[in-house]
Amino acid sequence: MADSPSTETVVLRRGKDDVTRRLKADICVVGAGIAGVSAALQAAKLGRRVILVDSQPALGGQAVNSIIATFCGLFSNGTHGYQFTYGIADDLLAFLERHEQAIYYRHGPRTTVVYYDEVTLGRWVEQSILAAGITPVLGAMLQSTQVEGGRIVSTDFMTRYGRVTIEADGYIDASGDAALLWQAGFACREPARQRVFGTQMVVLENIDESAQPTREEIGARMKERAESYGLLRREGLGFTIPGRGIAAMNMTHVETPLDPVEASAKALEGKEQAARAVEFLKAEFPACFGGARVRSFGLPGIRQTRWIVGRHHLTVEEIRQGKKFDDAIGRTAWPIELHDHGDGHHWIVFDEDHVHYIPLGSLVPQECENVVAAGRCIDADSAALSSVRVMGPCIAMGMAAAHALDLAGSGSVHQIDMADMRARVVDNVERQHYRWDEKELASKVTAA
Ligand SMILES: Cc1cc2nc3c(=O)[nH]c(=O)nc-3n(C[C@H](O)[C@H](O)[C@H](O)COP(=O)(O)OP(=O)(O)OC[C@H]3O[C@@H](n4cnc5c(N)ncnc54)[C@H](O)[C@@H]3O)c2cc1C
């Protein structure tokens, strides 16, 4: 017979010192999106004690929780694109391939992307972080920082279970909003005029994949009819994820202000816009979307808000020229994709042999000795950032940030040995590995 349930209780009162936990690490990564996860995994591979913190109660940032749905910028342009980023990216692609959730798709003659399932990606992140011995601290919002002599020496986070204080030799700001450097009082940038729009992503189920309209058809109909559905954006996509009977929809443009009250209001407005976009698809393309239901809304998709003042401000001109920096740490050929007006976005595609590079100088804050940024808050003008913030280069940036802090140890990231640094990131800057040979290409990469 089962024991009787325990009914004893203890009565407690909170003590004066409300610090729940004090933790120490070599490297503390703030932000567990694709850039932060990549940084944490790389730092752990280098033998560092790593803590990975995120304000969400889940890992994966936008890649998982905003349902971005495709990895872009991982392959060079052209029908036979080679891979740009290796290491962590190889681990990730191998996992998705093992679970049959890496769908390689080439759009037109140029850009090859990887469709993924966000649940599988989430599992890769969770399993990899645990296997690497990284300490995750989730649901933890950055609250304050202590700065001494240009170094962040400790950080405080508030969680639902109390405060966590983390001391580390080095920090990676992978928060997307430069939250760490901003909080610490270092200079940051915001757009002088036009802000960059975000998007509320939606996953639709019960669609008929065989009746999928082309991108051009959806685009043309949006131009013509979007206004009558109350849609701000006049272009956008409802694209099926091949073989899964679902579609991802990115037909909204939503402001993403840094004011907390406005940000909350805009996030809800984004869902209203998305619901109207679903009505548009159902009514205008009933063969494919007539029976569509919303399966999930992603968390608000935020492209660009606030970012660091680095040693180097990457410009769109440098990107157009494909300038190869001495301190290059990653590369891509993804188009300029600047969502700076409500009804559309700039989309400037590069030639087949074009490559552009990201310098370490854009990851290293001018005024701070022991922080490296990675992901969508590095230093670049808005047009340049719109290309290099896609997830392929975000992985390369995370890896580079970990290497830079590993080389710096308890010293300054401004004084690392650049020959060592170059040797560590050489694959992500120089290697040209073709993932598929000539025979495999047709069966492995679907051409749209
Ligand atoms: C709608 C949309 C569609 C896109 N489409 C594509 C695409 O198809 N393919 C592609 O490759 N890229 C795409 N991008 C770009 C790409 O998804 C992002 O730039 C990339 O995911 C950014 O990764 P990140 O790690 O820098 O930041 P994020 O994923 O934003 O991660 C930052 C993390 O930091 C945490 N954080 C923030 N502030 C704090 C704080 N104060 N305290 C603690 N934690 C904090 C957040 O919770 C978050 O988890 C898209 C972006 C958007 C918005």
The ligand as an ORCA input file, in Angstrom:
! r2SCAN-3c Opt
* xyz 0 1
  C      11.186     38.159    -38.534
  C      12.627     37.848    -38.802
  C      12.929     36.994    -39.839
  C      14.256     36.651    -40.069
  N      14.534     35.749    -41.047
  C      15.747     35.198    -41.102
  C      15.972     34.038    -41.908
  O      15.076     33.562    -42.599
  N      17.200     33.475    -41.853
  C      18.216     33.983    -41.097
  O      19.310     33.408    -41.093
  N      18.029     35.092    -40.340
  C      16.811     35.687    -40.312
  N      16.595     36.771    -39.500
  C      17.716     37.360    -38.742
  C      18.117     36.466    -37.595
  O      17.050     35.626    -37.217
  C      18.531     37.236    -36.356
  O      19.332     38.334    -36.683
  C      19.325     36.298    -35.442
  O      18.503     35.201    -35.079
  C      19.833     37.051    -34.256
  O      20.450     36.156    -33.371
  P      21.105     36.714    -32.035
  O      21.641     35.514    -31.328
  O      22.013     37.825    -32.354
  O      19.901     37.388    -31.222
  P      18.539     36.816    -30.602
  O      18.100     35.576    -31.246
  O      17.622     37.980    -30.594
  O      18.968     36.443    -29.109
  C      19.195     37.396    -28.103
  C      18.832     36.775    -26.775
  O      19.236     37.670    -25.735
  C      18.263     37.670    -24.718
  N      18.294     38.956    -24.020
  C      18.052     40.179    -24.542
  N      18.142     41.119    -23.592
  C      18.445     40.475    -22.442
  C      18.646     40.915    -21.111
  N      18.555     42.213    -20.800
  N      18.930     39.992    -20.154
  C      19.027     38.681    -20.491
  N      18.845     38.204    -21.743
  C      18.551     39.092    -22.699
  C      16.943     37.490    -25.469
  O      15.955     36.915    -24.650
  C      17.336     36.571    -26.622
  O      17.065     35.216    -26.366
  C      15.279     37.184    -39.261
  C      14.976     38.063    -38.223
  C      13.661     38.400    -37.993
  C      13.335     39.295    -36.856
*
